[in-house]
Amino acid sequence: MASLQDSVANKFLETLSNDENFDASKTQKLEALLKEGRKIKADDLAEIFTLPDGGEVL
């Protein structure tokens, strides 16, 4: 049985995947980060969610 943490992460990734306004490549990077099983650092998340130069905020 999946842990509560796994269930929450899976639901979060599913929600992001279903959002047509969210960049799918960011979802894939986040999923890979979560599957690594190591402690996630703020810098890891900032790298994923930082907009490219000139990008728009939704």
N, C-alpha and C positions, 0 to 999 in steps of 0.2 A: 504494500500500500504506500502511496506517495505521502510524503510528509506535508504538513500544512504549508511550509515554506515553498515546496515544489508546486503545490496546488495554486498558491497565490501567484507565483512567478508564471506558471502556465496560463492562468486566466489573464494576467497582465499582458503577456505576449500575444494571446489570442485577441484581446481588445485592440492592441496596436495594429495587428495584422488586418483587422476588419475596418480600420480607419483609413479611408481612401486619401485623406490629407496628410497622412504620416508616411515618411520615407521608408519603404520596405527594407532598404539596405541597413538602416539604423536598427530595425527590428532584428534582422539577421545577426548583426554585430552584438546586440544586447543578448540575444539567445546564446550565442557562442560564449560570451563572457560568463553568463550564468551557468552554463554547462561545465566550465572549467573547474568549478567546485572550490575555487580559492576565495579568499576574502576580497570583496570588491572595494576598490578605493574610489574616492571622489574624482580623482584624475581620470580613472577609467571611464566613468560616466560622462565627464566633461568632454572627453575625446569623442565619444559617440554622439552626444547631443549638441555639440557646438556646431553652429551653422557655418557653412563655407563663407569665404569672403564675399560680401555683397548679397548674401542670402536674406530672404525675408522671414520674419517671424509670423507664424500662423496665428 
